[in-house]
Amino acid sequence: MERRELRTALHAAGVADGYYRIEGVHEPAPTPPDFLFLRKAPDGVWETGAYERGTYEVIARHPDEAAACAHLLRLLV
């Protein structure tokens, strides 16, 4: 699964748009006060985590986009 497929799966599952941010695919505006995220780190590793009170906290690092997408999907569904 890649990021666009993840976005489609989350939408189909009824997950509210403000609960998550997927870098380059789904970036809600205005930015919610807290949400789960998926992003590519500067070192090329994919990260999933939580944003709360203005701070990003990485929960897990993944070797590829598919693993990161699967993790975020498990967290939200």
N, C-alpha and C positions, 0 to 999 in steps of 0.2 A: 504494500500500500504506500502511496506517496501522499503528499500534503493535500492536494486537491481532492483525492479520493477520501481522505480522512474528513475533510470539510463536508463532503457530500454525506458520508456515513453519520456524522454527528447531527447534521441537519435532519436526516431521515429518522434518527433516534429521538428527535425532539429536544436536543440539548440547546438551551438558550444561548444566543449569540454572545452575550456578555460574560459567559462562564469561561471562555477560552480565547487565546490569541495564537494564530498559526502564522509565523513569519512569512510575509510575501503572499499570503493567501487570504487570511481573515484577520484583520486588524481593526477591531471595533472602535468607533469614534462617537462620542468622546470615550476616552480610556476609562474602563470600569475601575473601581477602587481595589478590586482583587479578582484574580482569574488564574487559570492554569495556562501554561504556554509551551510552545514548541519552537525552537530556534536553532540556527546553526552557529556554533561558537567560532571565534576567530581562528582556532586551531583546526577547524574542519570537522569536529565532532558535533553530533546533534545532541541537544539538551532538552529535557522536559523539566518543568518546575512550576513554582507558584509565585505570583506577584501579589504582595500584600504591603499596604502602607508605604508605597513608593520604593519597595525593595524587591529585587528578583532573587529568589532562592532556588538554586538548581537541586532537583530531587534526584535525577539520574542523567548519566551521559551515555550515549549510544553510538555504536560504530557506523550506523547508516540511517538513512531517512526512514526506511521501512520499520526498523526496530523502534525508533522514536515515535512514529505514528501509532504503532501498535500499543505502546505504553500509554500515550495520551488517551487513546480510545478506551483502554481499560480503566483509566482514572475517571473518565467522564460518563461512561455508560454502565 
